[in-house]
Amino acid sequence: MPLDRDGILQGNGILLYALYVLNLFFKFCDMVTWVVRAEEHIVMFVLIF
C-alpha cells in the first residue's frame, strides 16, 4: 500500500490543529480559574475591610 503524502500531511495538520485548540482551551481554563481565585481574594479583601 503506497503512502499518500498529502493524506499524511493533512492528517498531521489536523493533529497539530487539535493540539493547538487543546492548548488554547487549557490556557483559557487557567485564565478562568485565575480570575475566579482573584475574585475570591477580592471578596475576602472587601469583607475584611
C-alpha distance matrix in Angstrom:
0.0 3.8 6.5 9.1 12.2 14.7 13.2 13.4 16.8 17.9 17.1 19.1 21.8 22.2 22.4 24.9 26.8 27.1 28.4 30.8 32.1 32.6 34.4 36.7 37.3 38.4 40.6 42.1 42.8 44.4 46.6 47.6 48.6 50.5 52.4 53.2 54.5 56.5 58.0 59.1 60.7 62.4 63.8 65.1 66.6 68.4 69.6 71.0 73.0
3.8 0.0 3.8 6.4 9.1 11.9 11.2 11.4 14.4 16.0 15.8 17.4 19.9 20.9 21.3 23.4 25.4 26.1 27.3 29.4 31.0 31.8 33.3 35.5 36.5 37.6 39.5 41.1 42.1 43.6 45.6 46.9 48.0 49.7 51.5 52.6 53.9 55.7 57.3 58.5 60.1 61.6 63.2 64.5 65.9 67.6 69.0 70.4 72.2
6.5 3.8 0.0 3.8 5.9 8.9 8.2 7.8 10.8 12.6 12.3 13.7 16.3 17.4 17.8 19.7 21.8 22.7 23.7 25.7 27.4 28.3 29.7 31.8 32.9 34.1 35.9 37.6 38.6 40.1 42.0 43.3 44.5 46.1 47.9 49.1 50.4 52.0 53.7 55.1 56.5 58.0 59.6 61.0 62.3 64.1 65.5 66.9 68.6
9.1 6.4 3.8 0.0 3.8 5.6 5.2 6.3 8.7 9.9 10.5 12.4 14.2 15.4 16.5 18.3 19.8 21.1 22.6 24.1 25.7 27.0 28.5 30.2 31.4 32.9 34.6 36.0 37.3 38.9 40.5 41.9 43.4 44.9 46.5 47.8 49.3 50.8 52.3 53.8 55.3 56.7 58.3 59.9 61.1 62.7 64.3 65.8 67.3
12.2 9.1 5.9 3.8 0.0 3.8 5.4 5.2 6.2 8.5 9.8 10.6 12.2 14.3 15.3 16.3 18.1 19.9 21.0 22.2 24.2 25.6 26.7 28.4 30.0 31.4 32.7 34.3 35.9 37.2 38.7 40.4 41.9 43.1 44.7 46.3 47.7 49.0 50.7 52.3 53.6 54.9 56.7 58.3 59.3 60.9 62.7 64.1 65.6
14.7 11.9 8.9 5.6 3.8 0.0 3.8 5.4 5.0 5.9 8.4 9.7 10.2 12.2 14.0 15.0 16.1 18.1 19.7 20.5 22.2 24.0 25.3 26.5 28.1 29.9 31.1 32.4 34.2 35.8 37.0 38.5 40.3 41.5 42.9 44.5 46.1 47.3 48.8 50.7 52.0 53.1 54.9 56.6 57.6 59.1 60.9 62.4 63.8
13.2 11.2 8.2 5.2 5.4 3.8 0.0 3.8 5.5 5.0 6.1 8.6 9.7 10.5 12.2 14.1 15.1 16.4 18.3 19.7 20.9 22.4 24.1 25.6 26.7 28.5 30.1 31.3 32.7 34.5 36.0 37.2 38.8 40.4 41.8 43.1 44.8 46.2 47.6 49.3 50.8 52.0 53.6 55.3 56.5 58.0 59.6 61.2 62.7
13.4 11.4 7.8 6.3 5.2 5.4 3.8 0.0 3.8 5.4 5.0 6.1 8.5 9.9 10.4 12.1 14.0 15.2 16.4 18.1 19.8 20.9 22.3 24.2 25.5 26.8 28.4 30.0 31.3 32.8 34.4 35.9 37.3 38.7 40.4 41.8 43.2 44.6 46.3 47.8 49.2 50.6 52.2 53.8 54.9 56.6 58.2 59.6 61.2
16.8 14.4 10.8 8.7 6.2 5.0 5.5 3.8 0.0 3.8 5.4 5.1 6.1 8.6 9.7 10.3 12.0 14.1 15.1 16.1 18.1 19.7 20.7 22.3 24.0 25.5 26.6 28.2 29.9 31.2 32.6 34.3 35.9 37.1 38.6 40.3 41.7 42.9 44.6 46.3 47.6 48.8 50.6 52.2 53.2 54.8 56.6 58.0 59.4
17.9 16.0 12.6 9.9 8.5 5.9 5.0 5.4 3.8 0.0 3.8 5.4 5.0 6.2 8.6 9.8 10.4 12.3 14.2 15.0 16.3 18.3 19.7 20.9 22.3 24.2 25.6 26.7 28.4 30.1 31.3 32.7 34.5 35.9 37.2 38.7 40.4 41.6 43.1 44.9 46.4 47.4 49.1 50.9 52.0 53.4 55.1 56.7 58.1
17.1 15.8 12.3 10.5 9.8 8.4 6.1 5.0 5.4 3.8 0.0 3.8 5.4 5.2 6.2 8.6 9.8 10.6 12.4 14.1 15.3 16.5 18.3 20.0 20.9 22.5 24.3 25.6 26.8 28.6 30.2 31.4 32.9 34.5 36.0 37.3 38.9 40.4 41.8 43.4 45.0 46.3 47.8 49.4 50.7 52.2 53.8 55.3 57.0
19.1 17.4 13.7 12.4 10.6 9.7 8.6 6.1 5.1 5.4 3.8 0.0 3.8 5.4 4.9 6.0 8.4 9.7 10.4 12.0 14.0 15.1 16.2 18.2 19.6 20.8 22.3 24.0 25.4 26.7 28.4 30.0 31.3 32.7 34.4 35.9 37.2 38.6 40.3 41.8 43.1 44.5 46.3 47.8 48.9 50.6 52.2 53.6 55.2
21.8 19.9 16.3 14.2 12.2 10.2 9.7 8.5 6.1 5.0 5.4 3.8 0.0 3.8 5.4 5.1 6.0 8.5 9.8 10.3 12.1 14.1 15.1 16.3 18.1 19.8 20.9 22.3 24.1 25.6 26.8 28.3 30.1 31.3 32.7 34.4 35.9 37.1 38.7 40.5 41.8 42.9 44.7 46.4 47.4 48.9 50.7 52.2 53.6
22.2 20.9 17.4 15.4 14.3 12.2 10.5 9.9 8.6 6.2 5.2 5.4 3.8 0.0 3.8 5.5 5.0 6.1 8.6 9.7 10.4 12.2 14.1 15.2 16.2 18.2 19.8 20.8 22.3 24.2 25.5 26.7 28.4 30.0 31.3 32.7 34.4 35.8 37.1 38.8 40.4 41.6 43.1 44.9 46.1 47.5 49.1 50.8 52.3
22.4 21.3 17.8 16.5 15.3 14.0 12.2 10.4 9.7 8.6 6.2 4.9 5.4 3.8 0.0 3.8 5.4 5.1 6.2 8.6 9.9 10.5 12.2 14.3 15.2 16.5 18.3 19.8 20.9 22.5 24.3 25.6 26.9 28.5 30.2 31.4 32.8 34.4 36.0 37.4 38.9 40.3 41.9 43.4 44.7 46.3 47.8 49.3 51.0
24.9 23.4 19.7 18.3 16.3 15.0 14.1 12.1 10.3 9.8 8.6 6.0 5.1 5.5 3.8 0.0 3.8 5.4 5.0 6.0 8.6 9.8 10.4 12.3 14.1 15.2 16.4 18.2 19.8 20.9 22.5 24.2 25.7 26.8 28.5 30.1 31.4 32.7 34.5 36.1 37.3 38.6 40.5 42.0 43.0 44.7 46.4 47.8 49.2
26.8 25.4 21.8 19.8 18.1 16.1 15.1 14.0 12.0 10.4 9.8 8.4 6.0 5.0 5.4 3.8 0.0 3.8 5.4 4.9 6.1 8.5 9.7 10.5 12.2 14.2 15.3 16.3 18.3 19.9 21.0 22.4 24.3 25.6 26.8 28.5 30.2 31.3 32.7 34.6 36.0 37.1 38.8 40.6 41.6 43.0 44.8 46.4 47.8
27.1 26.1 22.7 21.1 19.9 18.1 16.4 15.2 14.1 12.3 10.6 9.7 8.5 6.1 5.1 5.4 3.8 0.0 3.8 5.4 5.1 6.1 8.5 9.9 10.4 12.3 14.2 15.1 16.3 18.3 19.8 20.8 22.4 24.2 25.6 26.8 28.4 30.0 31.3 32.8 34.5 35.8 37.2 38.9 40.2 41.7 43.2 44.9 46.5
28.4 27.3 23.7 22.6 21.0 19.7 18.3 16.4 15.1 14.2 12.4 10.4 9.8 8.6 6.2 5.0 5.4 3.8 0.0 3.8 5.5 5.0 6.1 8.6 9.7 10.5 12.2 14.1 15.1 16.4 18.3 19.8 21.0 22.4 24.2 25.6 26.8 28.3 30.1 31.5 32.8 34.3 36.0 37.4 38.6 40.3 41.9 43.2 44.9
30.8 29.4 25.7 24.1 22.2 20.5 19.7 18.1 16.1 15.0 14.1 12.0 10.3 9.7 8.6 6.0 4.9 5.4 3.8 0.0 3.8 5.5 5.1 6.3 8.6 10.0 10.6 12.3 14.3 15.4 16.5 18.4 20.1 21.0 22.6 24.4 25.8 26.8 28.6 30.4 31.6 32.7 34.6 36.2 37.1 38.8 40.6 42.0 43.4
32.1 31.0 27.4 25.7 24.2 22.2 20.9 19.8 18.1 16.3 15.3 14.0 12.1 10.4 9.9 8.6 6.1 5.1 5.5 3.8 0.0 3.8 5.4 5.1 6.1 8.7 9.8 10.4 12.2 14.2 15.2 16.3 18.3 19.8 20.9 22.4 24.2 25.4 26.7 28.6 30.2 31.2 32.8 34.6 35.7 37.1 38.8 40.5 41.9
32.6 31.8 28.3 27.0 25.6 24.0 22.4 20.9 19.7 18.3 16.5 15.1 14.1 12.2 10.5 9.8 8.5 6.1 5.0 5.5 3.8 0.0 3.8 5.4 4.9 6.2 8.6 9.7 10.4 12.3 14.1 15.1 16.4 18.2 19.8 20.9 22.4 24.1 25.5 26.9 28.5 29.9 31.4 32.9 34.3 35.9 37.3 38.9 40.6
34.4 33.3 29.7 28.5 26.7 25.3 24.1 22.3 20.7 19.7 18.3 16.2 15.1 14.1 12.2 10.4 9.7 8.5 6.1 5.1 5.4 3.8 0.0 3.8 5.4 5.2 6.2 8.6 9.9 10.6 12.3 14.2 15.4 16.5 18.4 20.0 21.1 22.4 24.3 25.8 27.0 28.4 30.3 31.6 32.7 34.5 36.1 37.4 39.0
36.7 35.5 31.8 30.2 28.4 26.5 25.6 24.2 22.3 20.9 20.0 18.2 16.3 15.2 14.3 12.3 10.5 9.9 8.6 6.3 5.1 5.4 3.8 0.0 3.8 5.5 5.1 6.1 8.6 9.8 10.4 12.2 14.3 15.2 16.4 18.3 19.9 20.8 22.4 24.3 25.6 26.6 28.4 30.2 31.1 32.6 34.5 35.9 37.3
37.3 36.5 32.9 31.4 30.0 28.1 26.7 25.5 24.0 22.3 20.9 19.6 18.1 16.2 15.2 14.1 12.2 10.4 9.7 8.6 6.1 4.9 5.4 3.8 0.0 3.8 5.5 5.0 6.2 8.6 9.8 10.5 12.3 14.1 15.2 16.4 18.3 19.7 20.9 22.6 24.3 25.5 26.9 28.7 30.0 31.3 32.9 34.6 36.2
38.4 37.6 34.1 32.9 31.4 29.9 28.5 26.8 25.5 24.2 22.5 20.8 19.8 18.2 16.5 15.2 14.2 12.3 10.5 10.0 8.7 6.2 5.2 5.5 3.8 0.0 3.8 5.3 5.0 6.1 8.6 9.7 10.5 12.2 14.1 15.2 16.4 18.1 19.8 21.0 22.5 24.1 25.6 27.0 28.3 30.1 31.5 32.9 34.6
40.6 39.5 35.9 34.6 32.7 31.1 30.1 28.4 26.6 25.6 24.3 22.3 20.9 19.8 18.3 16.4 15.3 14.2 12.2 10.6 9.8 8.6 6.2 5.1 5.5 3.8 0.0 3.8 5.4 5.0 6.2 8.7 10.0 10.5 12.3 14.3 15.3 16.3 18.3 20.0 21.0 22.3 24.3 25.7 26.6 28.4 30.2 31.4 32.9
42.1 41.1 37.6 36.0 34.3 32.4 31.3 30.0 28.2 26.7 25.6 24.0 22.3 20.8 19.8 18.2 16.3 15.1 14.1 12.3 10.4 9.7 8.6 6.1 5.0 5.3 3.8 0.0 3.8 5.4 5.0 6.2 8.7 9.8 10.5 12.3 14.2 15.1 16.4 18.4 19.9 20.8 22.5 24.3 25.4 26.7 28.5 30.1 31.5
42.8 42.1 38.6 37.3 35.9 34.2 32.7 31.3 29.9 28.4 26.8 25.4 24.1 22.3 20.9 19.8 18.3 16.3 15.1 14.3 12.2 10.4 9.9 8.6 6.2 5.0 5.4 3.8 0.0 3.8 5.4 5.0 6.2 8.5 9.8 10.5 12.2 14.0 15.2 16.5 18.3 19.7 21.0 22.6 24.1 25.6 26.9 28.6 30.3
44.4 43.6 40.1 38.9 37.2 35.8 34.5 32.8 31.2 30.1 28.6 26.7 25.6 24.2 22.5 20.9 19.9 18.3 16.4 15.4 14.2 12.3 10.6 9.8 8.6 6.1 5.0 5.4 3.8 0.0 3.8 5.5 5.2 6.1 8.6 9.9 10.5 12.1 14.1 15.3 16.4 18.1 19.9 21.1 22.2 24.2 25.7 26.9 28.6
46.6 45.6 42.0 40.5 38.7 37.0 36.0 34.4 32.6 31.3 30.2 28.4 26.8 25.5 24.3 22.5 21.0 19.8 18.3 16.5 15.2 14.1 12.3 10.4 9.8 8.6 6.2 5.0 5.4 3.8 0.0 3.8 5.5 5.0 6.1 8.6 9.8 10.3 12.2 14.2 15.2 16.2 18.2 19.9 20.6 22.2 24.2 25.5 26.8
47.6 46.9 43.3 41.9 40.4 38.5 37.2 35.9 34.3 32.7 31.4 30.0 28.3 26.7 25.6 24.2 22.4 20.8 19.8 18.4 16.3 15.1 14.2 12.2 10.5 9.7 8.7 6.2 5.0 5.5 3.8 0.0 3.8 5.4 5.1 6.1 8.6 9.7 10.5 12.3 14.2 15.1 16.4 18.4 19.7 20.9 22.5 24.3 25.8
48.6 48.0 44.5 43.4 41.9 40.3 38.8 37.3 35.9 34.5 32.9 31.3 30.1 28.4 26.9 25.7 24.3 22.4 21.0 20.1 18.3 16.4 15.4 14.3 12.3 10.5 10.0 8.7 6.2 5.2 5.5 3.8 0.0 3.8 5.5 5.0 6.1 8.5 9.8 10.5 12.3 14.1 15.3 16.5 18.2 19.9 21.0 22.5 24.5
50.5 49.7 46.1 44.9 43.1 41.5 40.4 38.7 37.1 35.9 34.5 32.7 31.3 30.0 28.5 26.8 25.6 24.2 22.4 21.0 19.8 18.2 16.5 15.2 14.1 12.2 10.5 9.8 8.5 6.1 5.0 5.4 3.8 0.0 3.8 5.5 5.1 6.0 8.5 9.8 10.5 12.1 14.2 15.3 16.2 18.2 19.9 21.0 22.6
52.4 51.5 47.9 46.5 44.7 42.9 41.8 40.4 38.6 37.2 36.0 34.4 32.7 31.3 30.2 28.5 26.8 25.6 24.2 22.6 20.9 19.8 18.4 16.4 15.2 14.1 12.3 10.5 9.8 8.6 6.1 5.1 5.5 3.8 0.0 3.8 5.4 5.0 6.1 8.6 9.8 10.3 12.2 14.1 14.9 16.2 18.2 19.8 21.0
53.2 52.6 49.1 47.8 46.3 44.5 43.1 41.8 40.3 38.7 37.3 35.9 34.4 32.7 31.4 30.1 28.5 26.8 25.6 24.4 22.4 20.9 20.0 18.3 16.4 15.2 14.3 12.3 10.5 9.9 8.6 6.1 5.0 5.5 3.8 0.0 3.8 5.4 5.1 6.3 8.7 9.8 10.5 12.4 14.1 15.3 16.5 18.4 20.1
54.5 53.9 50.4 49.3 47.7 46.1 44.8 43.2 41.7 40.4 38.9 37.2 35.9 34.4 32.8 31.4 30.2 28.4 26.8 25.8 24.2 22.4 21.1 19.9 18.3 16.4 15.3 14.2 12.2 10.5 9.8 8.6 6.1 5.1 5.4 3.8 0.0 3.8 5.4 5.0 6.3 8.6 9.9 10.6 12.2 14.2 15.3 16.5 18.6
56.5 55.7 52.0 50.8 49.0 47.3 46.2 44.6 42.9 41.6 40.4 38.6 37.1 35.8 34.4 32.7 31.3 30.0 28.3 26.8 25.4 24.1 22.4 20.8 19.7 18.1 16.3 15.1 14.0 12.1 10.3 9.7 8.5 6.0 5.0 5.4 3.8 0.0 3.8 5.4 5.1 6.1 8.6 9.8 10.3 12.2 14.2 15.2 16.6
58.0 57.3 53.7 52.3 50.7 48.8 47.6 46.3 44.6 43.1 41.8 40.3 38.7 37.1 36.0 34.5 32.7 31.3 30.1 28.6 26.7 25.5 24.3 22.4 20.9 19.8 18.3 16.4 15.2 14.1 12.2 10.5 9.8 8.5 6.1 5.1 5.4 3.8 0.0 3.8 5.4 5.0 6.1 8.5 9.6 10.4 12.2 14.1 15.4
59.1 58.5 55.1 53.8 52.3 50.7 49.3 47.8 46.3 44.9 43.4 41.8 40.5 38.8 37.4 36.1 34.6 32.8 31.5 30.4 28.6 26.9 25.8 24.3 22.6 21.0 20.0 18.4 16.5 15.3 14.2 12.3 10.5 9.8 8.6 6.3 5.0 5.4 3.8 0.0 3.8 5.4 5.1 6.2 8.5 9.9 10.5 12.3 14.4
60.7 60.1 56.5 55.3 53.6 52.0 50.8 49.2 47.6 46.4 45.0 43.1 41.8 40.4 38.9 37.3 36.0 34.5 32.8 31.6 30.2 28.5 27.0 25.6 24.3 22.5 21.0 19.9 18.3 16.4 15.2 14.2 12.3 10.5 9.8 8.7 6.3 5.1 5.4 3.8 0.0 3.8 5.5 5.1 6.0 8.6 9.8 10.4 12.4
62.4 61.6 58.0 56.7 54.9 53.1 52.0 50.6 48.8 47.4 46.3 44.5 42.9 41.6 40.3 38.6 37.1 35.8 34.3 32.7 31.2 29.9 28.4 26.6 25.5 24.1 22.3 20.8 19.7 18.1 16.2 15.1 14.1 12.1 10.3 9.8 8.6 6.1 5.0 5.4 3.8 0.0 3.8 5.5 5.0 6.1 8.6 9.9 10.7
63.8 63.2 59.6 58.3 56.7 54.9 53.6 52.2 50.6 49.1 47.8 46.3 44.7 43.1 41.9 40.5 38.8 37.2 36.0 34.6 32.8 31.4 30.3 28.4 26.9 25.6 24.3 22.5 21.0 19.9 18.2 16.4 15.3 14.2 12.2 10.5 9.9 8.6 6.1 5.1 5.5 3.8 0.0 3.8 5.4 5.1 6.1 8.6 10.1
65.1 64.5 61.0 59.9 58.3 56.6 55.3 53.8 52.2 50.9 49.4 47.8 46.4 44.9 43.4 42.0 40.6 38.9 37.4 36.2 34.6 32.9 31.6 30.2 28.7 27.0 25.7 24.3 22.6 21.1 19.9 18.4 16.5 15.3 14.1 12.4 10.6 9.8 8.5 6.2 5.1 5.5 3.8 0.0 3.8 5.4 5.0 6.1 8.7
66.6 65.9 62.3 61.1 59.3 57.6 56.5 54.9 53.2 52.0 50.7 48.9 47.4 46.1 44.7 43.0 41.6 40.2 38.6 37.1 35.7 34.3 32.7 31.1 30.0 28.3 26.6 25.4 24.1 22.2 20.6 19.7 18.2 16.2 14.9 14.1 12.2 10.3 9.6 8.5 6.0 5.0 5.4 3.8 0.0 3.8 5.5 5.2 6.4
68.4 67.6 64.1 62.7 60.9 59.1 58.0 56.6 54.8 53.4 52.2 50.6 48.9 47.5 46.3 44.7 43.0 41.7 40.3 38.8 37.1 35.9 34.5 32.6 31.3 30.1 28.4 26.7 25.6 24.2 22.2 20.9 19.9 18.2 16.2 15.3 14.2 12.2 10.4 9.9 8.6 6.1 5.1 5.4 3.8 0.0 3.8 5.5 5.3
69.6 69.0 65.5 64.3 62.7 60.9 59.6 58.2 56.6 55.1 53.8 52.2 50.7 49.1 47.8 46.4 44.8 43.2 41.9 40.6 38.8 37.3 36.1 34.5 32.9 31.5 30.2 28.5 26.9 25.7 24.2 22.5 21.0 19.9 18.2 16.5 15.3 14.2 12.2 10.5 9.8 8.6 6.1 5.0 5.5 3.8 0.0 3.8 5.6
71.0 70.4 66.9 65.8 64.1 62.4 61.2 59.6 58.0 56.7 55.3 53.6 52.2 50.8 49.3 47.8 46.4 44.9 43.2 42.0 40.5 38.9 37.4 35.9 34.6 32.9 31.4 30.1 28.6 26.9 25.5 24.3 22.5 21.0 19.8 18.4 16.5 15.2 14.1 12.3 10.4 9.9 8.6 6.1 5.2 5.5 3.8 0.0 3.8
73.0 72.2 68.6 67.3 65.6 63.8 62.7 61.2 59.4 58.1 57.0 55.2 53.6 52.3 51.0 49.2 47.8 46.5 44.9 43.4 41.9 40.6 39.0 37.3 36.2 34.6 32.9 31.5 30.3 28.6 26.8 25.8 24.5 22.6 21.0 20.1 18.6 16.6 15.4 14.4 12.4 10.7 10.1 8.7 6.4 5.3 5.6 3.8 0.0
